[in-house]
Amino acid sequence: MTNLKNDRFLRALLGETVDTTPVWMMRQAGRYLPEYRATRAQAGDFLSLCKNTDFACEVTLQPLRRYALDAAILFSDILTIPDALGLGLYFETGEGPKFKKTIRTAQDVAALPKLNAKSDLDYVMNAVTAIRSALGGAVPLIGFSGSPWTLATYMIEGGSSKDFRFTKQMMYAEPEVLHALLSHLADSVIDYLNAQIEAGAQAIQIFDSWGGALAHREYQAFSLNYMQKIIAGLKREHEGRKIPIIMFTKGGGQWLEPMIATGADALGLDWATSLADARQTVQGRVALQGNLDPATLYGSASTIETAVKAMLDDAYRHGEKTGYVANLGHGITQWVDPERAKIFVDTVHDYSAKYLG
Amino acid sequence: MTNLKNDRFLRALLGETVDTTPVWMMRQAGRYLPEYRATRAQAGDFLSLCKNTDFACEVTLQPLRRYALDAAILFSDILTIPDALGLGLYFETGEGPKFKKTIRTAQDVAALPKLNAKSDLDYVMNAVTAIRSALGGAVPLIGFSGSPWTLATYMIEGGSSKDFRFTKQMMYAEPEVLHALLSHLADSVIDYLNAQIEAGAQAIQIFDSWGGALAHREYQAFSLNYMQKIIAGLKREHEGRKIPIIMFTKGGGQWLEPMIATGADALGLDWATSLADARQTVQGRVALQGNLDPATLYGSASTIETAVKAMLDDAYRHGEKTGYVANLGHGITQWVDPERAKIFVDTVHDYSAKYLG
């Protein structure tokens, strides 16, 4: 089970040499794929897709059948934890995720149950086990969680938000309530991710999707410190291999230095950051992952090739030989033609031989 | 008319010494003020408020009656230009701005009329003249425009957007169409801002509200280059005084170096950027403006004071004596208690004496 046929994704994250640049795509199992839409129609709705082991396993594997991807990522939602804590996650068409219950007061926070991920989120662990078995060692499986800050915004707002009104009111007016919530969530995420690792996840990504909404000092206090706590609490080795941890704060390109201090193995970058500059900043202390604007895939084959080559030139400009995983800077959108995603993946492998071959 | 009683805002933007830190607030004339809501109710709707000289003048002056602000800013909307180009701006309650017509093809772009700001947007120029007269030289008046990129996103999407789907499809699939649109808008903005300067605007801010949605290379090609063209085309002196230009790209904290190259006098920063780091980067080559998270004003008096002091400590950490204008990092929200905004303004003046007095 621990013998991987293709381990270049794990190797690159850990700074070990690779023959070509590993690549995967955030949201690679998603609506842009007709086979995904078909399985989702079978499942009925998005949450049923997540909660059914066979369906979750099937959609996780779909993009691997089409593309030469170097990693699979567990198909699930970032809001499984708040759902398991009793908030009642549901999806309204075109409106994104919503919660029946919100968390707005110290009493709300105090009343949150302690998560037992193995039982409360057994459907996630079942999916991890099933996917690992189905993969048969072809590529590693990434487990993931939302960051405490990102989960908290949804729990406080009751869904997505543009301005994070209630979350920021709590942050500036009652910071101790928000800290209590974040602390509870950090413990929950540790339990959740360790359960994923034990079930078979071979790398972990923490999605801090809304970290970029914070001011620079508040990012450290309300998001980064809790991710650091999580990293310190995770099982870092399993089945005789290190479990690399990727931290991805969307909009966090100005904060690489404090991010490195958390002990993460790799940092995800969005497209606002110059990969060449980021490589100079981190100086090999962590690996980097990213960062093509997913909208690039709306362009022609030659537009995509040119953009991917420029990204790889940035990644290896200073003679680096590893420490880089190609990816989009955020999730692939539903409007991308699947053939264009193939150009992205193949160009990464073909062109990176120039630097690594 | 050119004698200003308080010119510290202009002086700080131009790097001249000041006795205390000048301060204003983005969206200082806005819904958080009960007197604004009253005038708006009188006007009927938001566009009537913008288009009526007396009402626009009245709401511009309202925050100056409450707070010791060092600048007034023309009350208007950033979407006046597309409206004047025939797109039919309207507002749906709670939904933000919308256009009846969108721009999606080369034909749509070619059919756009040439703007004659003095006649097509005479209501803006009338407001500028009336406000200048009403101010009586108390403080300078800021004129403004949206950036070509930001205006283009609204024109292409037909309103606000989360993912800029159609704009980015045009950018990556038909970049020449987008460049034609941006070029037309840059010419329009030059005409519009020069008309504001001639009517009496004493400083200019270009709002690149959505520049941060761009990848780093595309920011240069599709937003910054057009702002640079505008800056080169603006009347930089009027009534015997220099007209300082402030460029504000929300989410642009990683791109200060190329921004400086545009010839802007000052750069606006949002709260994601450390002001201390930004001061080190720009080394006095441009002034900086910003950058308190507007949500800080949800906090207590002491929370606000502490945050303002930390911001000023950052601004003057390296012995600087000018080149800084205090502001929020984005517009003040409708949920702020007006008394809290007063604490922000007064703390800036009081505490900065420590460095400048």
Interface residues (C-beta under 8 A of the other chain):
Chain A: D163 F164 R165 K168 Q169 M171 Y172 A173 G212 L214 A215 H216 R217 E218 Y219 G251 G253 Q254 W271 A272 T273 S274 D277 L292 D293 A295 T296 L297 Y298 G299 S300 T303 A310 G329 T333 W335
Chain B: D163 F164 R165 K168 Q169 M171 Y172 A173 G212 L214 A215 H216 R217 E218 Y219 G251 G253 Q254 W271 A272 T273 S274 D277 L292 D293 A295 T296 L297 Y298 G299 S300 T303 A310 G329 T333 W335
